[in-house]
Amino acid sequence: MAKPVQMPLSLALQGGGAHGAYTWGVLDRLAEENRFDIQAITATSAGAMNAVAFAGGYGAGGLDGARQALEALWQAVSHSGRPARAYGVPGQAAFAYASALQSWASPYDFNPLKLNPLRDAVESVIDFEAVHASGLQLFLSATDVESGHVKVFSGDEVTLDAVLASACLPQTFQAVEIDGHAYWDGGYMGNPSLFPLIYAGAPTDVLLVTLNPIERPGVPKRAGEIQERVNEISFNAALIGELRAIAFVQRLLDDGMLKAPMLKKYRRLNVHTIRGGADLVDHSLHTKFDTSWRFLTSLRDMGRAAADAWLTGDADLVGTKTSNCDLREEFLKG
């Protein structure tokens, strides 16, 4: 019996701190299913960590290797990245203490030695030679502190420092310097960036895995709730802008408004979604810093369930001109 043809697919992975373990679950289920030919991944912050783990594991041992590398990465994060280890107090209290400290001091004050537990976690697990040998196109976004522009690391630029730059929250870590440029978390300008998939000739079917809720009912009244909603809006802004632009181009293509030679300059992205943000809407901001293994594996299981639902439902839309995300309806209305 002939082996089913694998449809080419790009992945777009949002950042979200410890909530990135949800994306681990999505990737684990996709690798287990082995239904798609994943050729490119654009990612930011925790998404970037997942991307290099997947690519490195895949380069060393195929899809089984990718699954093993993802689990090893999140085990390392759990071991070395708990707030309790940094501040000596458990759980939500650690988050409150850290937030208070960050309100009056910068990481240049309280972390002059540039200690970063993520460095140890990523470095202990990821083989970047295997990442580069995987054949996957990777695009990791960071924010250039001085220019305010997005920087997309790709090819040989994908290094340990590039991953740390993509995941550099400026309230917690000093800016990561690469080739004379200072970088902060990519979530400010590309969470994740979709445009590299267009220009690199990557598969035009894109599975977008979100972690930050776009919509949240109710108006926040307490200081912590307000800050949480501000963070969600800020870290979704660049992505929403890109989705709006993609929706506009799709409308031009569908309405036959682009003629040669302009048609050669534009490509249709068929964006499919697994909406982790909706699944995680009841998880407050402090849980993005909860790296307990029990919590991370619960998020992994949520991500696996979401991927399974997509695989048994909307995944059949890959390779068509439709998806489970109506960009024109969501981003061009109003």
C-alpha positions in Angstrom: 0.0 0.0 0.0 1.4 3.4 -1.0 2.4 5.7 1.8 0.0 8.8 2.0 1.6 11.9 0.5 2.6 14.4 3.3 1.3 17.9 2.7 4.0 20.6 3.2 3.4 22.8 6.2 4.9 25.8 7.9 4.6 26.4 11.6 4.2 29.8 13.4 4.8 29.6 17.1 3.9 32.4 19.5 5.8 33.2 22.7 4.3 33.1 26.2 6.7 32.0 28.9 6.0 28.7 30.6 2.8 28.6 28.5 5.1 27.5 25.7 4.7 24.0 27.1 1.3 24.0 25.5 3.1 24.4 22.1 5.4 21.5 23.2 2.2 19.4 23.3 1.1 20.5 19.9 4.4 19.7 18.3 4.6 16.4 20.1 1.2 15.4 18.7 2.1 16.6 15.2 5.3 14.6 15.3 3.5 11.5 16.5 1.0 11.7 13.7 3.6 12.3 11.0 1.0 13.5 8.6 2.7 16.7 7.4 6.0 17.6 5.9 7.0 20.4 8.2 9.5 22.5 6.3 9.7 25.9 8.0 9.1 27.3 11.5 8.8 31.0 12.4 8.8 31.6 16.2 9.4 33.9 19.0 10.5 33.6 22.7 9.3 30.3 24.1 8.2 29.5 20.6 11.8 29.9 19.5 13.0 27.5 22.2 10.4 25.0 20.9 11.5 25.6 17.3 15.2 24.9 17.9 14.4 21.8 20.1 12.2 20.4 17.4 14.8 21.1 14.7 17.8 19.9 16.7 16.0 16.7 17.7 14.8 16.2 14.1 18.2 16.7 12.7 19.7 14.1 15.1 17.0 11.5 15.2 14.0 12.3 13.0 10.6 12.9 14.4 11.2 10.7 17.4 14.3 12.7 18.1 12.3 15.9 17.9 9.8 14.6 20.5 12.6 13.5 22.8 14.4 16.9 22.5 11.2 18.8 23.3 10.7 16.8 26.4 14.3 17.2 27.5 14.1 21.0 26.9 11.1 21.4 29.1 12.6 19.1 31.8 15.6 21.4 31.8 13.4 24.5 32.0 11.6 23.0 34.9 14.8 22.1 36.6 16.6 25.5 36.2 14.0 28.1 35.6 11.6 28.2 38.6 11.1 31.6 40.2 11.6 30.0 43.5 15.2 29.3 42.7 15.8 32.9 41.9 13.9 34.5 44.8 13.8 31.8 47.5 10.0 31.8 47.9 7.5 29.5 46.2 4.8 29.9 43.5 2.7 33.0 43.2 4.6 34.7 46.0 7.8 34.5 44.0 6.0 36.2 41.1 4.7 39.0 43.3 8.1 39.5 44.8 9.8 39.6 41.4 7.2 42.0 40.1 7.8 44.4 43.0 11.5 44.2 42.5 11.3 45.0 38.8 9.1 48.0 39.5 12.0 49.9 41.1 15.1 48.2 39.8 16.4 47.0 36.4 18.2 43.7 35.6 21.3 45.9 35.3 20.9 46.5 39.1 19.7 43.2 40.5 21.4 40.9 37.9 24.8 42.5 37.1 26.3 39.1 36.3 23.7 38.4 33.5 22.6 35.2 35.1 20.0 33.5 32.9 18.6 30.0 33.7 17.3 29.8 30.2 20.8 29.8 28.8 21.7 26.7 30.9 18.4 25.0 29.9 18.8 25.6 26.1 22.6 25.0 26.0 22.3 21.7 27.9 19.8 20.2 25.4 20.1 21.8 22.0 22.7 20.7 19.5 22.9 23.7 17.1 24.9 21.7 14.5 21.9 19.3 14.4 19.6 22.3 14.1 21.4 23.5 11.0 21.6 20.0 9.6 17.9 19.4 10.0 16.9 21.0 6.7 14.2 23.0 8.4 14.0 26.7 7.7 13.9 28.6 11.0 13.1 32.2 11.6 13.5 33.5 15.1 12.3 37.0 15.9 13.8 39.5 18.4 13.4 43.2 18.9 16.3 45.6 18.1 16.4 47.8 21.2 17.8 50.9 19.5 16.0 50.8 16.1 12.7 49.4 17.4 12.6 47.1 14.4 12.2 43.3 14.3 15.3 41.3 13.7 14.7 37.8 12.2 17.5 35.4 12.7 17.7 32.6 10.1 20.2 30.2 8.7 23.6 30.2 10.4 22.3 33.2 12.5 20.3 30.7 14.6 22.4 30.3 17.6 22.1 30.0 21.4 22.3 33.8 21.7 19.7 34.3 19.0 17.3 32.1 21.0 18.0 34.0 24.2 17.6 37.3 22.4 14.2 36.2 21.2 13.2 35.3 24.8 14.8 38.3 26.5 12.2 40.0 28.7 13.8 43.4 29.5 12.4 43.6 33.0 14.1 40.4 33.9 17.2 40.1 31.7 19.8 42.5 30.3 19.6 42.9 26.6 21.3 40.2 24.6 24.1 41.7 22.4 24.9 40.1 19.0 27.3 41.7 16.5 27.1 45.1 18.2 23.3 45.2 18.4 21.2 44.8 21.6 18.0 42.7 21.5 14.9 42.3 23.6 12.1 39.8 23.4 10.7 39.4 19.9 7.1 39.5 21.1 7.1 43.3 20.9 7.5 43.4 17.1 6.8 39.9 15.8 5.0 37.3 17.9 5.7 35.5 15.6 6.7 37.2 12.4 4.9 35.8 9.4 6.5 37.8 6.6 9.7 35.6 6.5 7.5 32.7 5.3 6.4 34.7 2.3 9.8 35.8 1.2 11.6 32.5 1.8 9.3 30.4 -0.4 8.2 28.3 2.6 5.0 26.3 2.4 2.0 28.6 2.1 -0.1 26.5 4.5 0.8 27.9 7.9 -0.3 26.4 11.2 -0.3 29.3 13.7 -0.2 28.2 17.4 -1.2 31.2 19.6 -0.7 31.4 23.4 -1.9 34.9 24.2 -5.7 35.5 24.2 -6.7 38.1 21.6 -10.2 38.5 23.1 -10.9 38.6 26.8 -14.4 39.5 28.0 -14.9 42.1 30.7 -13.0 45.3 31.6 -10.1 44.7 34.1 -10.4 46.8 37.3 -7.5 45.7 39.5 -3.9 46.7 38.8 -2.6 43.2 38.2 -5.5 42.5 35.8 -4.9 45.7 33.9 -1.2 45.0 33.5 -2.0 41.4 32.3 -4.4 42.7 29.7 -1.9 45.4 28.5 0.7 42.6 28.1 -1.7 40.5 26.1 -2.6 43.4 23.8 1.0 44.4 23.4 2.3 41.0 22.6 -0.5 40.4 20.0 -0.3 43.7 18.3 2.4 42.9 15.7 0.8 39.6 14.8 -2.7 41.1 14.4 -1.1 43.8 12.1 0.5 41.1 9.9 -2.7 39.0 9.8 -4.6 42.1 8.7 -2.1 42.7 5.9 -2.3 39.1 4.8 -6.1 39.3 4.8 -6.0 42.4 2.7 -3.7 40.8 0.1 -6.0 37.7 0.1 -9.0 39.9 -0.7 -7.1 41.6 -3.6 -6.2 38.1 -5.0 -9.7 36.7 -4.5 -11.3 39.8 -6.2 -8.9 39.6 -9.1 -7.5 43.1 -8.4 -3.9 42.1 -8.8 -2.6 41.7 -12.4 0.7 40.7 -13.8 3.4 41.5 -13.0 2.1 42.4 -9.5 0.8 38.8 -9.1 4.4 37.6 -9.0 5.1 39.7 -5.9 2.4 38.4 -3.7 1.7 34.9 -2.3 -1.3 33.6 -0.6 -0.8 32.4 3.0 -3.4 29.9 4.1 -3.4 30.4 7.9 -4.7 27.6 10.0 -4.9 28.1 13.8 -4.7 26.2 17.1 -5.9 28.9 19.5 -4.0 28.2 22.6 -4.8 31.7 23.8 -8.4 30.8 24.1 -7.6 27.6 25.9 -5.3 29.5 28.3 -7.6 32.5 28.9 -8.2 31.4 32.6 -4.5 31.1 33.3 -3.3 34.4 34.9 0.0 36.1 34.1 1.9 34.6 37.0 1.4 31.1 35.6 3.7 32.1 32.7 6.5 31.9 35.3 5.4 28.6 36.8 7.9 26.0 35.7 6.9 23.2 37.9 6.9 19.9 36.1 3.4 19.1 37.0 2.1 22.4 35.5 4.2 22.1 32.4 3.0 18.6 31.7 -0.6 19.7 32.2 0.0 22.3 29.5 1.6 19.8 27.3 -1.5 17.6 27.6 -3.7 20.5 26.8 -1.6 21.2 23.7 -1.7 17.6 22.6 -5.5 17.5 22.9 -5.8 20.7 20.9 -3.6 19.3 18.2 -5.6 16.1 18.1 -8.8 18.0 17.7 -7.3 19.9 14.8 -5.9 16.8 13.2 -9.3 15.0 13.4 -11.1 18.1 12.1 -9.7 21.1 10.3 -6.4 19.6 9.2 -8.0 18.3 6.1 -8.2 21.9 4.9 -4.4 22.0 4.4 -3.7 22.1 0.7 -7.0 23.9 -0.1 -7.7 27.6 -0.2 -9.7 27.5 3.0 -8.8 27.1 6.7 -10.4 27.2 10.2 -9.4 30.9 10.4 -11.3 33.4 8.3 -8.8 36.3 8.2 -11.1 38.6 6.2 -13.9 38.2 8.7 -11.7 38.5 11.8 -9.3 41.2 10.8 -10.8 43.3 8.0 -14.2 43.9 9.6 -15.1 47.1 11.3 
